[in-house]
Amino acid sequence: MLDLLTRACERSGCTVAAASSGEAALMVIRELGATIAWLCTDIDLPGLVDGWSVADTFRALHPDRPVVYISGAVHSRQRAVSTSLFVSKPFQLRPFADLASSLAAGAYPRAAADLRAAG
């Protein structure tokens, strides 16, 4: 899934910093945090650090930047915060790539509406 999302976002013109575990994601945030326009995290990441914790770390640095939570399991959406989206698996790559492009351009409200419309 990580490779598919990375390629889809890159084809949409986004620069991607991918991480294959929660621990790796925290390292990327520490190293590149200032340059990350938005975060996409699976809630159920491999390793000891879950996607909620990755998002919390990102939010501590950038409380106003968008976060996209992804999961195939049923989770309480109560942990999601403003300027965030919850995307349930399975989903189509094209609408997600369009979302990525919109978020990278700073168009959060429109991107959220477009993704919800795409279903």
C-alpha positions as CSV (number, residue, x, y, z in Angstrom):
1,M,0.0,0.0,0.0
2,L,2.8,2.4,0.9
3,D,4.4,2.0,-2.5
4,L,1.1,2.5,-4.4
5,L,0.3,5.6,-2.5
6,T,3.8,7.0,-2.9
7,R,3.7,6.5,-6.6
8,A,0.2,7.9,-7.0
9,C,1.1,11.1,-5.0
10,E,4.4,11.5,-6.9
11,R,2.6,11.3,-10.2
12,S,0.3,14.0,-9.0
13,G,3.3,16.3,-8.5
14,C,3.8,15.8,-4.7
15,T,7.1,15.3,-3.1
16,V,6.8,12.3,-0.7
17,A,8.7,11.3,2.4
18,A,7.6,7.8,3.0
19,A,8.1,5.7,6.1
20,S,7.4,2.0,6.6
21,S,6.8,2.0,10.3
22,G,5.7,4.4,13.1
23,E,9.2,4.7,14.4
24,A,10.5,5.6,10.9
25,A,7.7,8.1,10.5
26,L,8.7,9.9,13.7
27,M,12.3,10.1,12.4
28,V,11.1,11.7,9.2
29,I,8.9,14.2,11.1
30,R,11.9,15.1,13.2
31,E,14.2,15.5,10.2
32,L,11.8,17.1,7.7
33,G,9.0,18.4,9.9
34,A,9.3,22.0,8.7
35,T,8.9,21.0,5.1
36,I,6.0,18.6,5.5
37,A,2.8,20.3,4.2
38,W,0.5,17.6,5.3
39,L,0.6,14.1,6.9
40,C,-1.0,10.9,5.7
41,T,-0.7,8.0,8.2
42,D,-2.2,4.6,8.4
43,I,-3.6,4.1,12.0
44,D,-2.3,0.5,12.2
45,L,1.4,1.0,11.4
46,P,4.0,-1.8,11.8
47,G,6.1,-1.4,14.9
48,L,5.4,-0.1,18.4
49,V,4.3,3.4,17.3
50,D,0.8,3.7,15.8
51,G,-0.6,6.2,13.4
52,W,-2.4,8.1,16.1
53,S,1.0,8.8,17.8
54,V,2.6,9.8,14.6
55,A,-0.2,12.3,13.9
56,D,0.0,13.6,17.5
57,T,3.7,14.3,17.0
58,F,3.1,16.0,13.7
59,R,0.3,18.1,15.2
60,A,2.5,19.2,18.1
61,L,4.8,20.8,15.5
62,H,2.1,21.9,13.0
63,P,-1.4,22.2,14.6
64,D,-2.9,23.8,11.5
65,R,-1.6,21.4,8.8
66,P,-3.9,18.7,7.5
67,V,-3.7,15.1,8.6
68,V,-5.2,12.2,6.6
69,Y,-5.9,9.0,8.7
70,I,-6.2,5.8,6.8
71,S,-7.5,2.5,8.2
72,G,-9.2,-0.7,7.1
73,A,-10.4,-1.4,10.6
74,V,-13.2,0.2,12.5
75,H,-11.7,3.0,14.7
76,S,-13.2,5.7,16.8
77,R,-12.9,8.9,14.7
78,Q,-13.0,10.9,17.9
79,R,-9.3,11.2,17.9
80,A,-9.3,13.0,14.6
81,V,-8.9,16.7,14.9
82,S,-9.8,19.8,12.8
83,T,-8.2,19.9,9.3
84,S,-8.2,16.1,9.2
85,L,-9.8,13.4,7.1
86,F,-10.5,9.8,7.8
87,V,-10.2,7.5,4.7
88,S,-11.5,3.9,5.0
89,K,-9.8,1.1,3.1
90,P,-10.3,0.1,0.4
91,F,-10.3,3.3,-1.6
92,Q,-9.5,4.3,-5.1
93,L,-6.0,5.7,-5.8
94,R,-7.1,8.4,-8.3
95,P,-9.3,10.4,-5.9
96,F,-6.6,10.0,-3.3
97,A,-3.9,11.3,-5.6
98,D,-6.2,14.3,-6.4
99,L,-6.6,14.8,-2.6
100,A,-2.8,14.8,-2.2
101,S,-2.4,17.3,-5.0
102,S,-5.0,19.6,-3.4
103,L,-3.5,19.3,0.0
104,A,0.0,20.0,-1.3
105,A,-1.4,23.2,-2.9
106,G,-3.0,24.3,0.4
107,A,-6.6,23.6,-0.6
108,Y,-7.8,21.6,2.4
109,P,-11.5,22.4,2.4
110,R,-11.9,21.8,-1.3
111,A,-9.8,18.6,-1.1
112,A,-12.0,17.2,1.7
113,A,-15.2,17.9,-0.2
114,D,-13.8,16.4,-3.4
115,L,-12.7,13.2,-1.6
116,R,-16.1,12.9,0.1
117,A,-17.8,13.4,-3.2
118,A,-15.7,10.6,-4.8
119,G,-16.9,8.3,-2.1
